[in-house]
Every structure is written in structure tokens, then in C-alpha cells.
């Protein structure tokens, strides 16, 4: 698989994932705290951050969509309990 094919596949995965998340009603995004699980909204933001930084940037030189948000989605900078605070996330 060449670079363009990989980027196309990643874009298709992004579109599918986003369509699944936006199809969920708000109450399905609220899950009880668990020390071994991340909340769905944080996990989606973290996944997007991971792909931006470690895949798109390295493959394509594409910078983060919003570099000011990188620390919010970086698991090295956000304690596990803090990931459960909805006030932490942008609209």
C-alpha cells in the first residue's frame, strides 16, 4: 500500500468513526467513571490527536488542526480522572 492509499483509508475510517459518534444520542456519551476506561468523547479526541501527530504529520507533513488543543488530547498531559470532566472539552 502506498502513502496515498494509506491516507485515503485513514480518511474513510475517520468519516465512518465520526458518523458513528454523531449518531449517538447525548445520553449514550455519558458513561459512569471507570479507572480502566476512557470516556467516549475524550477517547475520540485522543484518537484524532494521535492520528494527527503520529500519522498525518509524519506521513504527509500535515500540522495539527488546532495545535492549541494538543495538550487536551495528549494522554501524557491529562490525568485519567480529568478526562471525565465535560467542562474540559470544547463545544
Backbone as JSON Lines, residues from 0, in Angstrom:
{"i":0,"aa":"X","n":[0.86,-1.17,0.0],"ca":[0.0,0.0,0.0],"c":[0.91,1.24,0.0]}
{"i":1,"aa":"X","n":[0.62,2.16,-0.88],"ca":[1.43,3.38,-0.93],"c":[0.85,4.45,0.01]}
{"i":2,"aa":"X","n":[1.57,5.55,0.13],"ca":[1.2,6.61,1.07],"c":[-0.19,7.17,0.78]}
{"i":3,"aa":"X","n":[-0.51,7.41,-0.48],"ca":[-1.82,7.97,-0.83],"c":[-2.94,6.99,-0.46]}
{"i":4,"aa":"X","n":[-2.74,5.72,-0.74],"ca":[-3.76,4.73,-0.39],"c":[-3.97,4.67,1.12]}
{"i":5,"aa":"X","n":[-2.89,4.73,1.88],"ca":[-2.99,4.71,3.33],"c":[-3.74,5.94,3.83]}
{"i":6,"aa":"X","n":[-3.4,7.1,3.32],"ca":[-4.1,8.32,3.73],"c":[-5.58,8.26,3.35]}
{"i":7,"aa":"X","n":[-5.9,7.71,2.19],"ca":[-7.31,7.55,1.79],"c":[-8.05,6.6,2.73]}
{"i":8,"aa":"X","n":[-7.41,5.51,3.1],"ca":[-8.03,4.55,4.03],"c":[-8.25,5.2,5.4]}
{"i":9,"aa":"X","n":[-7.28,5.96,5.86],"ca":[-7.43,6.65,7.15],"c":[-8.57,7.67,7.09]}
{"i":10,"aa":"X","n":[-8.72,8.35,5.98],"ca":[-9.81,9.31,5.83],"c":[-11.16,8.59,5.86]}
{"i":11,"aa":"X","n":[-11.25,7.46,5.21],"ca":[-12.5,6.68,5.24],"c":[-12.82,6.23,6.67]}
{"i":12,"aa":"X","n":[-11.8,5.8,7.39],"ca":[-12.01,5.39,8.78],"c":[-12.47,6.57,9.63]}
{"i":13,"aa":"X","n":[-11.9,7.76,9.39],"ca":[-12.31,8.95,10.13],"c":[-13.77,9.28,9.87]}
{"i":14,"aa":"X","n":[-14.17,9.22,8.61],"ca":[-15.56,9.53,8.25],"c":[-16.52,8.53,8.89]}
{"i":15,"aa":"X","n":[-16.18,7.25,8.85],"ca":[-17.03,6.23,9.47],"c":[-17.13,6.43,10.97]}
{"i":16,"aa":"X","n":[-16.0,6.7,11.61],"ca":[-15.98,6.88,13.06],"c":[-16.8,8.1,13.45]}
{"i":17,"aa":"X","n":[-16.61,9.2,12.74],"ca":[-17.36,10.41,13.06],"c":[-18.86,10.18,12.88]}
{"i":18,"aa":"X","n":[-19.26,9.47,11.84],"ca":[-20.7,9.23,11.61],"c":[-21.28,8.37,12.74]}
{"i":19,"aa":"X","n":[-20.5,7.44,13.26],"ca":[-20.98,6.64,14.39],"c":[-21.15,7.48,15.64]}
{"i":20,"aa":"X","n":[-20.18,8.32,15.93],"ca":[-20.23,9.14,17.14],"c":[-21.37,10.15,17.08]}
{"i":21,"aa":"X","n":[-21.53,10.84,15.96],"ca":[-22.59,11.86,15.89],"c":[-23.98,11.23,15.86]}
{"i":22,"aa":"X","n":[-24.07,9.94,15.55],"ca":[-25.37,9.28,15.55],"c":[-25.84,8.9,16.96]}
{"i":23,"aa":"X","n":[-24.91,8.95,17.92],"ca":[-25.28,8.6,19.29],"c":[-25.99,9.75,19.98]}
{"i":24,"aa":"X","n":[-27.08,9.45,20.69],"ca":[-27.71,10.5,21.48],"c":[-26.8,10.88,22.65]}
{"i":25,"aa":"X","n":[-26.97,12.07,23.14],"ca":[-26.12,12.61,24.21],"c":[-26.03,11.66,25.41]}
{"i":26,"aa":"X","n":[-27.14,11.03,25.78],"ca":[-27.12,10.17,26.97],"c":[-26.24,8.93,26.78]}
{"i":27,"aa":"X","n":[-25.99,8.52,25.54],"ca":[-25.11,7.38,25.29],"c":[-23.64,7.75,25.41]}
{"i":28,"aa":"X","n":[-23.34,9.05,25.39],"ca":[-21.96,9.5,25.56],"c":[-21.6,9.66,27.03]}
{"i":29,"aa":"X","n":[-22.59,9.62,27.89],"ca":[-22.37,9.72,29.33],"c":[-22.24,8.31,29.88]}
{"i":30,"aa":"X","n":[-21.07,7.96,30.32],"ca":[-20.85,6.64,30.9],"c":[-20.29,6.83,32.3]}
{"i":31,"aa":"X","n":[-20.54,5.87,33.2],"ca":[-20.01,6.02,34.55],"c":[-18.49,5.9,34.57]}
{"i":32,"aa":"X","n":[-17.9,6.59,35.52],"ca":[-16.44,6.55,35.66],"c":[-15.96,5.12,35.9]}
{"i":33,"aa":"X","n":[-14.85,4.8,35.25],"ca":[-14.17,3.53,35.48],"c":[-12.68,3.79,35.32]}
{"i":34,"aa":"X","n":[-11.86,3.32,36.25],"ca":[-10.42,3.62,36.19],"c":[-9.7,2.97,35.0]}
{"i":35,"aa":"X","n":[-10.32,1.98,34.36],"ca":[-9.66,1.3,33.24],"c":[-10.21,1.67,31.88]}
{"i":36,"aa":"X","n":[-11.11,2.66,31.84],"ca":[-11.78,3.04,30.59],"c":[-11.72,4.55,30.45]}
{"i":37,"aa":"X","n":[-11.6,5.03,29.24],"ca":[-11.7,6.47,28.98],"c":[-13.11,6.79,28.53]}
{"i":38,"aa":"X","n":[-13.61,7.99,28.84],"ca":[-14.94,8.36,28.37],"c":[-14.92,8.51,26.84]}
{"i":39,"aa":"X","n":[-16.03,8.2,26.18],"ca":[-16.06,8.21,24.71],"c":[-15.61,9.51,24.06]}
{"i":40,"aa":"X","n":[-16.04,10.66,24.59],"ca":[-15.65,11.93,23.95],"c":[-14.15,12.16,24.03]}
{"i":41,"aa":"X","n":[-13.57,11.88,25.19],"ca":[-12.12,12.07,25.31],"c":[-11.39,11.08,24.41]}
{"i":42,"aa":"X","n":[-11.87,9.86,24.35],"ca":[-11.22,8.84,23.53],"c":[-11.24,9.23,22.06]}
{"i":43,"aa":"X","n":[-12.32,9.8,21.59],"ca":[-12.4,10.22,20.19],"c":[-11.43,11.38,19.92]}
{"i":44,"aa":"X","n":[-11.39,12.35,20.82],"ca":[-10.44,13.45,20.65],"c":[-9.0,12.97,20.71]}
{"i":45,"aa":"X","n":[-8.73,12.04,21.61],"ca":[-7.39,11.48,21.74],"c":[-7.0,10.71,20.48]}
{"i":46,"aa":"X","n":[-7.92,9.95,19.92],"ca":[-7.64,9.21,18.68],"c":[-7.32,10.17,17.54]}
{"i":47,"aa":"X","n":[-8.1,11.23,17.42],"ca":[-7.83,12.22,16.37],"c":[-6.47,12.87,16.57]}
{"i":48,"aa":"X","n":[-6.15,13.22,17.81],"ca":[-4.84,13.78,18.14],"c":[-3.73,12.82,17.75]}
{"i":49,"aa":"X","n":[-3.89,11.56,18.11],"ca":[-2.88,10.55,17.83],"c":[-2.62,10.46,16.32]}
{"i":50,"aa":"X","n":[-3.69,10.4,15.54],"ca":[-3.52,10.31,14.09],"c":[-2.9,11.58,13.51]}
{"i":51,"aa":"X","n":[-3.32,12.73,14.01],"ca":[-2.72,13.98,13.52],"c":[-1.22,14.01,13.76]}
{"i":52,"aa":"X","n":[-0.83,13.71,14.99],"ca":[0.57,13.87,15.39],"c":[1.45,12.73,14.88]}
{"i":53,"aa":"X","n":[0.97,11.5,15.02],"ca":[1.84,10.36,14.75],"c":[1.64,9.72,13.39]}
{"i":54,"aa":"X","n":[0.59,10.09,12.67],"ca":[0.38,9.51,11.34],"c":[0.43,10.6,10.28]}
{"i":55,"aa":"X","n":[-0.54,11.52,10.3],"ca":[-0.6,12.52,9.23],"c":[0.62,13.42,9.2]}
{"i":56,"aa":"X","n":[1.06,13.86,10.36],"ca":[2.22,14.73,10.4],"c":[3.46,14.03,9.86]}
{"i":57,"aa":"X","n":[3.65,12.78,10.26],"ca":[4.83,12.04,9.81],"c":[4.73,11.62,8.35]}
{"i":58,"aa":"X","n":[3.54,11.26,7.89],"ca":[3.37,10.79,6.51],"c":[3.28,11.94,5.52]}
{"i":59,"aa":"X","n":[2.57,12.97,5.93],"ca":[2.17,14.0,4.98],"c":[2.67,15.39,5.36]}
{"i":60,"aa":"X","n":[3.24,15.54,6.53],"ca":[3.68,16.85,6.99],"c":[2.54,17.76,7.39]}
{"i":61,"aa":"X","n":[1.33,17.19,7.53],"ca":[0.15,17.97,7.89],"c":[0.23,18.35,9.37]}
{"i":62,"aa":"X","n":[0.14,19.64,9.7],"ca":[0.19,20.05,11.12],"c":[-1.13,19.73,11.81]}
{"i":63,"aa":"X","n":[-1.15,19.84,13.12],"ca":[-2.38,19.66,13.88],"c":[-3.43,20.66,13.41]}
{"i":64,"aa":"X","n":[-4.68,20.25,13.42],"ca":[-5.78,21.12,13.03],"c":[-5.83,22.35,13.93]}
{"i":65,"aa":"X","n":[-5.65,22.12,15.24],"ca":[-5.65,23.22,16.21],"c":[-4.59,22.9,17.26]}
{"i":66,"aa":"X","n":[-3.35,23.31,17.03],"ca":[-2.26,22.98,17.96],"c":[-2.52,23.39,19.4]}
{"i":67,"aa":"X","n":[-3.36,24.4,19.61],"ca":[-3.64,24.83,20.99],"c":[-4.42,23.77,21.76]}
{"i":68,"aa":"X","n":[-5.0,22.82,21.06],"ca":[-5.78,21.76,21.71],"c":[-4.96,20.49,21.95]}
{"i":69,"aa":"X","n":[-3.74,20.43,21.45],"ca":[-2.96,19.2,21.54],"c":[-2.8,18.7,22.97]}
{"i":70,"aa":"X","n":[-2.52,19.58,23.92],"ca":[-2.33,19.13,25.3],"c":[-3.6,18.54,25.9]}
{"i":71,"aa":"X","n":[-4.76,18.99,25.45],"ca":[-6.03,18.45,25.96],"c":[-6.18,16.97,25.61]}
{"i":72,"aa":"X","n":[-5.71,16.59,24.45],"ca":[-5.93,15.21,23.96],"c":[-4.72,14.31,24.16]}
{"i":73,"aa":"X","n":[-3.64,14.84,24.69],"ca":[-2.42,14.05,24.89],"c":[-2.51,13.34,26.23]}
{"i":74,"aa":"X","n":[-2.52,12.02,26.21],"ca":[-2.69,11.26,27.45],"c":[-1.53,11.44,28.42]}
{"i":75,"aa":"X","n":[-0.41,11.98,27.95],"ca":[0.7,12.27,28.87],"c":[0.45,13.54,29.68]}
{"i":76,"aa":"X","n":[-0.49,14.38,29.21],"ca":[-0.74,15.66,29.88],"c":[-2.07,15.73,30.64]}
{"i":77,"aa":"X","n":[-2.95,14.77,30.42],"ca":[-4.28,14.82,31.05],"c":[-4.44,13.6,31.96]}
{"i":78,"aa":"X","n":[-4.57,13.84,33.26],"ca":[-4.79,12.75,34.2],"c":[-6.07,12.01,33.86]}
{"i":79,"aa":"X","n":[-6.08,10.73,34.17],"ca":[-7.25,9.9,33.82],"c":[-8.55,10.46,34.39]}
{"i":80,"aa":"X","n":[-8.56,10.83,35.65],"ca":[-9.81,11.36,36.25],"c":[-10.25,12.65,35.58]}
{"i":81,"aa":"X","n":[-9.31,13.48,35.13],"ca":[-9.67,14.75,34.49],"c":[-10.36,14.53,33.15]}
{"i":82,"aa":"X","n":[-10.1,13.43,32.5],"ca":[-10.71,13.13,31.19],"c":[-12.22,13.0,31.28]}
{"i":83,"aa":"X","n":[-12.74,12.81,32.47],"ca":[-14.16,12.6,32.67],"c":[-14.91,13.92,32.89]}
{"i":84,"aa":"X","n":[-14.23,15.04,32.94],"ca":[-14.87,16.34,33.15],"c":[-15.31,16.92,31.81]}
{"i":85,"aa":"X","n":[-16.61,17.01,31.59],"ca":[-17.13,17.55,30.33],"c":[-16.76,19.01,30.16]}
{"i":86,"aa":"X","n":[-16.49,19.73,31.26],"ca":[-16.1,21.14,31.18],"c":[-14.75,21.3,30.49]}
{"i":87,"aa":"X","n":[-13.98,20.24,30.43],"ca":[-12.66,20.28,29.83],"c":[-12.72,20.41,28.31]}
{"i":88,"aa":"X","n":[-13.8,19.93,27.71],"ca":[-13.89,19.82,26.27],"c":[-14.51,21.02,25.58]}
{"i":89,"aa":"X","n":[-14.04,21.32,24.38],"ca":[-14.69,22.39,23.6],"c":[-16.09,21.95,23.16]}
{"i":90,"aa":"X","n":[-16.89,22.87,22.69],"ca":[-18.26,22.56,22.27],"c":[-18.36,21.56,21.15]}
